[in-house]
């Protein structure tokens, strides 16, 4: 609408009039103070100092037919309007047509004025420009997110209540909330549900949901997306922002800090001085999936910018909720003292009591919905209670896992939920090695794990996989993070660097807790994924590689443990990560104990190509000085005996009569150490020793059996052991006084390693099958069978290759 059209009685002293597309002949300073709006039609008005004069969205809506006098008029900054912008911004602002000033006006008095006439379309053009810079698909109600994850009505209720209570508490030092947790546990569902609840309460300012797989991960669009929503929801803010964009169309070419300062911090500071009463309560801004942003430096910068703003702008009615995985760089960003970030923290954990209860609720409600959709196919009591129990037990409170299962069963493309349920049961109840033979209902979860692993830099991936291998294949050993790093010859820096991208799926203790706490996976689904080659592909954990590495490292640390006490001048072990020089003996003790407890039982996994190297390494161990001998050492003795010609000069075995069960402690020969092995697979374990025992029928071999073993390796004097093997299915009470032996290791059998993948033996060797192989299946307890990569010699060759002690 033309300004001053039809007005009269006006005087202008040195005026400078220009419209949104004109070039001003006088540069002035911008001043947002004194925003007024109204109708000056038919009135004599005076525009006083510090009053903006604008035709749209703000101060003077209309001077139509008015009598006005302006003295010391307003100051408006139009300097950016004459700049040449890039093509998109130029196109956006081309809609601002030139206004017709003073058409038919008369009797006006304006002294030394600089005034801007804006077309009513200018706000719309600015918002369109802002929308093109934003990411509409990441907003709360976007069509691209037609079926976003949501919390069931009564799941995560206590967490949601705490978030609502925090956000509605007006006087609170914490204006920033960080909701973190492992991958796939339901953070986005919480963020979506909270955002919808606050929208319904009229307290949602903006929300953005980032997603790398859906290509909503551009860091340059984060601030524009938030600003657009703030402008739509807050009229006073919209006026300031559209004016600011008109002044500087290149504002989005500035760095993130400048954008945030000019588009959020400064406008809200101004609003709180001019329109504090307009904000009756705080407003919430939700940023979900910050870790999905394509730039890790940008992720850290957003945390720092928002954190500083939340701490310094206590009078601004904005509260921020950031949801992300517990990635290493984000934990550092939220914890840096020099950033002065103070925030309220919540964490979604797996396998806690609330999560398990929520899992049951989610299953019941999900299956009820499926029954409602397929009333003609399903009976009222479907599914069976057993199926619910299996899914809940496997999920262990992982709500994302349950969501994937329900989505698979209720998939309308298949239109057969009962058959889909049977596929799930077959997958979940099958042994790990056989899961690749059925349809995978967890494909969505696998894609998530693949994305996480693909983010690991190639140079760090081998180390990360070794660390994961030890943590997953030996989960019960409780080797601390620092000890694990030293065991693998890793520095503190390389250890933590290799795990930086895995904090969302494994727990990595902070450095000050690394000596006490171990690494562990958050949910078994990640372990299952890595151990199944059909699911993980290039990220498959090769058990042969991991176990062979553990054996090699164990020999190294056992060599140090047996040599240093005998040789005070021996070189100290080269520990890569040690807090103080005096800690090396404690570290050595921990590492040698782990090596003896774990390494001996894994010798059966050594590939044939490495046996000669292992034999050379064993030559440097003084077996008389081993700190402990345990059940794993019994497995090592059996493996060593089965090498045949390769070990015939180093191991000799004879039968002891009577059996150890009849021996008193004092009758154990001097210089002998007890090696006790209890196994439910007694007959399979003793097969190689049958000729020594004098039996040709396995069913006649009594339990327990005792063998005398002489182990003479290398230059050290021979070591003597009593190997006592008993069948755990046979009641047997051995002499409790043997517990007092300083070298005994009475314990329950260690947990079994995972079975080797099918075909591993043939793929590794390509040699003739052995007649002993069926009797030594590696699927049996304690890996009583042979290595999947070592084919033993026939029984006659084993006997002739290992002479007996007479």
N, C-alpha and C positions, 0 to 999 in steps of 0.2 A: 504494500500500500504506500503511495507517495506520502512523504512527510510534509507537514505544514500545509497540506493542500487546502485551499480555501481560507486560510487564516489571514489575519490582517494585524495592523499596528505593530510591526516588528522592525527593529533596528539591529544591524550587524556591524560590529566594529572589528575589522581585520579578520574576518572568518576564514576558516579553512574547511571546506566541505568536500567530502569524497565518499564514495560508496565502497562496497566490498571488492570491486574490481578496479578501483581508481588508484592513482598514485598521489599520495599526500605531498604537499609542498612544505610541510613542517613536521619535524620529528618530535614526538612527545613521549612522556613516560607513562607506562601502563599503571593503572591504579584500580584495584578491585573494590576499594572501599565505597560505601554508600550506595548499595544497590537498591534501586527503587523501581516500582512499576505502578502504572496508573493511567488514567485517561485525563488528558489535559484539554479535552474538547470544550470549547466555549468558555475558557477561563483565562484570567490574567495570571501568569505563573512566573516565578523567579527560580532559575536553576542555580543553586548555590554551589560553593566550592566543594570539591571532592564528590560530585555526583556524576555518574557515568551517563552519557547520552547514547542510547542505542534503540534502534527501532524494533528489535526482535529479541524475545527470550529474556527480557530483563527490565531495563530501567524505564525508558519512556516508550510505552506501547503506542501512543498516539498523541500527536500534538495537533490533531485535525481541528481546524477552525479555532485555534486558540490565540490569546494575546499573551505573549511571553517575553520576558526580559531575562537575559543570561549575563550574570556578572561573575568574574573569576570562575569560569565554567569548568566542567569536568575534564579529566585527563584520561584519554583512551589511547591505547597503543595499537596502531594499525600497521606497524612497520613491516611485519612479515607478509602483509597482503600484497606487496609489490615484488616479492621474491619469485624467481622462477623455480617452480617445484618440479619434481619428477612427474612422469606422465600420469601416474595414477592419482596423485594428489591434485594435479592441475585439472584433471577431468572431474574430480570430486567437487572442486570449488567453482567449476565453470557455471554451476547452476545458480550461483549468487549473481543475479542480474543487477545491472546498475539501477539504483533507485532514482526516482525523479524528485529532486529536492525543491522545496519552496514553490511547487507548481501552484500558481494562483494565490500564493500567500502574500500578506502585506501587514504593515504596522508591527514589525518585530524589532527588538533591540537585543543584539548579542555582541558582546565585546571580547575580542581576542580569543575566539572559540576555535577549537578543533573538534569536529564532530564526525561520527561514523554512522552512515545509514546502512542497515543490514536488511537484506531481503528476508521475508518470512521463511524462505526455503533454506536459509543458511544452516540452521540447526540440523535439518534433515541431511544436508550434504555432508556436514561434519560427521554425523553418526554413520552415514554410509561409508565414508572414508575410514572411520574407526572400525567398522564391521569387516572391511576388507583386510585390515591388519590383524583382526582377531581370528579365533579358531571356533566358529559356531558349533562344529561337531563335538566339541569338548564341554559344552554347557549342559546344565542339569537336564533340561527337557528336550535336548536335541533329538531329531529324528534318527540320527546315526546311532543313538543309544536307546533304541526303542525298547529293548529288554535288558536294562542294566541289572546287575546283582543288587538284591535288597536283603535286609535282615528279615527273617520271619517275625511276626508280631511279638513273640515272647523270647526271641533269641538275642543274646548280647544286651539284655535289658538293663542290667546293672551298669554296664559300661555306658550305654546311651543315657541313662539317668545322670551319671556323673558328668557327662559332657554337657547336658542341658543345664545342670546345676552350675557348672563352671561358667558357661557362656552367659547365663542370665544374672550372674552375680556382678553387679555394677561396679562396686568398689573392690577391685582385685588387682594385685600386682602382676598376676600372670595373664597376659593378653594374647599369648601364643600357646597353642596346644600341639604337641607332636604325638600322633598315634602311629606307633611302629609295630612291627611283627614280621614273622617269617613269610615267605612267598605262599600265596594261595590260601591264607587262613581267613579271609573275609574282611580285609581292611576297606576295600572298595564298597562292599555291601554296607558296612557301617557308615562310611562317608555318604553314600547315596541316601540312606535312610535318614541320617541326621539332617542332611541338606533339605530333604523333602519336609521333614518335621518343622524346620525353621522357616521354610518358605510358607508353610501353612500358618505359622504364627506371625508372619509378616516381619521376621527378623533375619532373613537371609539377604545379604548384600550381593554376593556373587559366589559362583562355584565353577571350578574347572576340573575335569577328569582326564588326566593324561594317560595315554596308552600307546606304547611303542608298536605292538603288533597291528594296531588300527591306524597307525600313522598320525596319531595326535600327540606328537612329541616335540614340536618345534618350540624351542625356548623363546624365540623372538615373538611368539604369539601369546605368551603367558600374560604379560602386563596389559596389552590391548584387550584381551578377552575379559580380564577383570574390570578394566576401566569401562568397557562398553556396558557391562551389566550394572555397574554402579551408576552410570549416566542414565540408563533406562529407569532405574528404580528411585533415584533421588533427583528431583527437578532442579533444586538449587545447585547441585553438583554438575548437572548437565549443562547449565548455563556457563559455568566457569570453564568446563572442559571444551565445549564447542568454541568458546572465545579463545582458549589457549591453542587449540588446533588451528584456528584461523590465523592466529598470530605466528605460529611456527609449524607449518605442515611437515617439516623435516624432523620433528621431535623424535620419531621412532627410529631415526638413524643415529640417535645418541646411545650411550651405554645404558645398561639396565638401571644403574643407580640414578642417573639423571632422569630417565623416564619415570621411575618410581617417585622421585622427589618432586618433579614438576606436575605429574598427573595424579598423584595420590597424597603425598605428604603435604605439600603446600596448599592445594585446594581444601583439604579437610581442616588444616590449621586455620585457614581463612573462614571456612564455614562455621567453625566453633567460636570465632570471635563475632560473627555477624548473625548467625542463625542457630545458636545453641539450643533454643527452645524447640527447634524443628526436630531434634533427635531426643525422643523420650526414653529410648533404651538403646543398648548396644546392638550392633549388627554383626553377623558372622560371615566370614569369607572362608570357603572350603577349597583347599588345593589337594586333590587326591592323586596319588601316583607320582609324586615328585621324582622318585627314582626312575620313572619311565621317560623322563625328559632326555633328549638325545645327547645333551652336553653335561658331563659331570661337573666341569667348572661352573656352568650356569646353575646347576642344582645347588652347589655350595653357596654361590653368590646370592641366590634367592633366599636361602636360609639366613644368611648374614644381613641382607637388606631388611627382610621382614622382621627378623629378630631385633635389630636395632630400632626399627620403627616402633615395634610393640613395646619396647622398654622406654623409649624416649617420649612417645606421644601418648601419655596417659590420659589426656583429655579428649582424645579422638575416640569416637564411639565404634571403633572397629576391633573385632577379635578374630584371630586367625587360627584355623585348624589345618595342619599339614599332615597328610597321611602318606607313609612310605614304608618300604622295607628297611630293615636295620642295617643298611649298607655302611661300610666302614667310613667312607668319606662323609656321610651324613652324620654319623655319630660324632665324628670329630668336629664337624661344623656346629652342631648343637652344644658341644661341650667346651669349645675354646673359650678360655677365660678372657682373652684379649678382645673377643667379640662382644662381651657383655650381654650374652643372650640368656635370658631367664625365661624358662617356659615350663608349663605344666605338661607332664608326660603320662601317657597311657600306653600300655602294651598289650597286644593280642597274643596270648600264648597258646600252644598246642598241648593237649593232654592234661589240662587242669580240670578241676571238678566242674566249673561252670561250663567250660567248652564241651565236656562230655554230656552234660545234661542238655545243653543246647543241641548237640548232635542228635540225641534221641528225639527231641521235639521236632527238629527239622526233618528227620526221617518219617515220623508219624504224619506230619502235615503234608510232606511231599508225596507220600504214597496215598494219602487220602485224596489229594488232588488228582493223582493219576487214576485212582479208582473212579472218581467222579467223571473223568473224561472217557472212561472205557467201561461204563456200567454194563454194557452188553457182553463184555469179554471176561470180566473179573468178578469173582465171588466176594461177598462182604468181608470175609476174614483174610483176604489177600493183602500182603504177602505173608507167608508163614513166619512165625516168630523167630525161627532159626535163622532165616535170611536177614532179618533186622539185626539180630545179635552179631552175625558175622560181619556185616557192613560196619556196625558201630564199633566193634572191636578193632577192625583193621583201620578205621578212620581215626580212632583215638582222639577225638575232639577236633580233628581237622575239618572244619566246616566246608572249606573249599573242596576237599576230597568228596564229601557227601553230596555237595552240589553237582559235581561232575557225574557222580553215579546216578543221581536222580534225573539229571538231564539226559543221560544215555538211555535209561529205562523208559522215560516218557517221550522219547523222540517220535514225533508224529510222522516222520519220514518212513519209519519202520512200521508204525501202527500195530505193534505187537508187544506190549509191555511185559507180558509173562515170559515170552521167549528172550527178551532183552535181559530180564532178571536172571534167567538161567545162565545166560552168557556171563553176566557179572559173577554169579556164584562159581561158575567153572573157573573163571580167571582168578578170583580171590582165594579159592581153596586149593588150587593147583600148586605143586612145588614151584619154586622160583624158576628152575631150569626149564619147566614145561609151559610156562605162561605164554611163550611166543607162539604156541600152537593154537591159541584161541584169539578171538577178537578182543582188542584192548579197549575197555570202556573208559580208560584214563588218558586217552589221547590228548585231551586239552591240557591236562596236568603235565604230560610229557613235553608238550610244546613249551610250556612255561619253564621247565627245567632246562630244556635245550637252549632257550634264549639266555638264561642266566649263565650257563657254561660257555656259551659262545662269546660272552663279553670278556672272558679272561684273555689277556694278551697271550699270544702264542709262546713267547719266551717264558711265561710263568705257568703255562698249562701243565707241562710234565711234573713240575714240583707239586702243583696243586693236586694232581691226580694221585701222586704217591701219598701225600698227606691224607687225602680222602680214603685211599686204600687202607691205610693203617687204622684210621678212625672207624671205618665201616666194617672191615673184615676182622678187626680185633677190638670190638666195642667194650669188652668187659675187662680189659687190662688196665684201664684208668692211668694211662701214661700222660703226665701233665704236658701242657703245650710246650713249655720250655724243654722238658726232657725229650719230647718227640722231635723238636728241632735239632737238638744235639745228637739224638740217635741217627737222624738222617743227614748229619753234617751240614746243617743249614744255619746261616746267620740269622739273627733276629730280624734284620731288614728283609732278607729274601723270604723268610717264613711268612711274615705278615703281608708282604707285597703280593705273594702268590695267592693269598686268601682274601684279598680285598673285595673281589666281586662275589664272594660266596656267603657273606654275612646274612643273607636272607634265607639260606637253607641250612646253615650250620652255625653252631655257637662257637665263637672265637673269643676266648677270654682276653681282657685288656692286659697290657704288659705287666701291670702291678699284681695281677692274679695268675699270671702264666705259670708260675712255679707250683701253684696249688691246683689249678683247674685244667681239665682236659677238653679237647674238641669233641663235639658230638653233633649229630644231625638232629634237626628239629622233628622230623617225621620220617617214619620208615619208608614212605613212598619214594623218597629221594634215593635211599639205598637200593630199593628194589629196581628203580629206574636204571641206576648205574650198573647193577649186576646183571641186567638182562640185555644181551647184545642186540636183540631185535628191537628193543625200545630205545636204547641210548646210542646205538650206532658207533660213531667215532669216539664217543665219550664213555664207552664201555670200560669198566674196571677189569683189567686183565689180572686175574687172581694169580696166575703163574708168575707174572712179572712182580707183583706186589710181594708175594710170599718168598720168592727168590731173593728179592731185595732185603727183606727182613732177615732171612738166613745169613746173607752176606754181612749185613751190619751187625748182627748178633755175634758172629764169629769175631769180628773186629773188637767189639767191646769185651767179649770174654777173654780174648788174648791179652788185652790190657789188664783185666781183673786178675788174671793168673800170673802175670809177669811182674807187675809193679811190687807186690809184697815181697817177692823173692829177690828183686833187684832194686835196691833203694835208688840207684842211679839211673833207673830206666826213665825214658822220656815220658812226661806227663801226657795224658790223652789230649788231643787237639780239640778241646771244646770250643765250639763256635759262638756259643751264647752263654755267658757266665756273668753273674752280677758282681761278685768279688773274687779275687784270686784264691781265697781260702775255701771257696765252695766246690772246688773241682773234685775233692774226694767224695763229698756227698752226691754230687752228680754221677760220678763213676759208679758208686754203689747202686744208685737207682737204675742206671743204664744196664749194668751187668746183671742185676736181678731181673729186669725185664727181658734181657736177652736169654737168660737161662730159663725163664718161665715160658717164653713164647717161641724162641728160635728153634729149640731142639725138636719140637713137634711138627715143624714145617719142612724138615729136610726132604720129605717125600715129594715136595713140589718142585725140586730142583731139576731143570731140564738136563738131559744127557750132555749137552754141549758145555755145561758149566761144572760138571762133576770133577774134572781134573783140576780146575781152579779151586774148587771147594776143598779138595783133598790137600792141596798145597797150603791152604789157609789153616786147615785143621792141624797140620804139622807143627804150627807155632803155638798151639794150646797145650798147656800142661794140665792134663785131666785130673791129676792128683790135687790140684789147687783150685778146682771149681768151687765157687762159693756154696752152691747148692746143687743137688740133683733131684729131679722130680719126675712126674709121670711123662712129661714130654721127652725126658732123656731116655726113657724106655723105648719110645717110638724111634728116636735117633739110633739106638743100638740095633734095633731090628732092621732099620733102613741100611745101616752100615754093613750088617751081616749079609743082607741080600745083594750087595754089590758084587759078591762073588770074587772073581780073580782080582778085581780092583782093590779089594780090602783084605784079601786073605793073609797078608803079612802083618796086619794091624789088629785083627780081632780074633780071639779064640774063645769058644764057648763049650762048657761041659755041664752035665747034669749034676745037681747036688741031691744027695740022698742021705737023710730023709728030707721031706719037703720043709720049707721054711716055717710052716705052721707048727711043726714039732720042735723048732729050734728055740732055745732060750736066748736072750740077748747076749749073754756072755759067751754063747757058742758061735756067734758070728765071727768068722776068722779075722784076725788082726789085719788092719790095712784095707779091709773091704768096706765098701759103702753100700748101703741098702738103696735099691731102686725099685720102688713098688708101683705096680700098674694094675688098676682095677678096670675092667672093661666088660660091657655086656656082649661084646663080640669076641669072646674068649677063644673059641675054636679057630676063627679066622686069624687071630693074632699068632697063635702057636703053630700054625701049619709049617712055617720054615724050620721050626725046631723039632719036628716030630722024629726025624732019624736020631737026633741027639737024645730025645726022651725015650726012644726004643718002642715007639708005637707006629702002627700002620693004619690005625682006624681012629679018626678024630673023635668019635663018640666015646672012646675008651680013655681019652686023656683026662686025668683027674684035675680038679682045681683045688688049691692053687698048685702051680709048678714053680720050681726055683732053679735058676741057671746061674752058674758061675761064669762071669765074663772078665776076660783079660784084654784090656785095651792098651796097646802099645803103639802110639803114633809118634813119628818123628824121633827127635833126639832125647825126649824125656823118658824117664823110667816108666815102665808099664803101670797102669792104674787098674785096680781090681774092684769089681762090683758084684753084688748079689742082685740078680733080677728076679723079682717075685711077681708073677702074673696070676691074678685070680679072676674068677667069673663072678660078676656082681649079681647074677641071678641065683648064685649058690650061697646059702648062708655060711658064713665063715668068720670066726673071731680069731684074729691073730694076736700075738703077744703084745699087750699095750705098753710093755716096758720099752719096746722099740721106739716109741714116741720120744724117748729121751735122747735118741741118737742125734748128735749135732749135725749129721749130714742127711738125715731123713727129711722127707717133704710130704708128710701126711696131708692129703687134701682131696677134695672131690675132683672128679675128672674135669678138665677144662672144657669150656664150650667148644663145640665142633666148628672148624672153619667151613665156609660154604663149599659145597661140592663143585668140582670142576665142570665146566660146560660140556655137554655131550660132544664127543668127537675130538676133545682136546688131546687125548693120548695119540690118536692116529695122526692128527694134524701136526703134532710136535715132532713125532719120530718118523712115522712112515715105515717102521720096522715090523718084523713078523710078530703076530700076537703070541702071548705067552700062555702056556697051559695053567699058570697060576693066577692069571688076571681075574677070572670069574670069582675065585675064592677071596680076592682082595679088593673087592669093589670099593672105590673111594667114597661111595655113598654110605658105607658102614661107619659105625662109631669110631671116633678118634682117628679117622683116616687110617684105619687098620690096613686098608689097601695100599697099593703102591702109588707112586706119583702118576698123575695123568700124563706126564711126559717122560716116564721112565718105564720101559718094559723089562721085567726081570728075566733072568736066565731060567731055563728049566730047573726043576727041583734037583735032578741029579747033578747038574753043574753047580748049583748053590752048595750042595753038600760037599762035593769034592773040592770046591774052591775055598772052603772054610774049615781047615783041619781042627779036630777036636782036641781038647786038653785031656790027657789021660791022667 
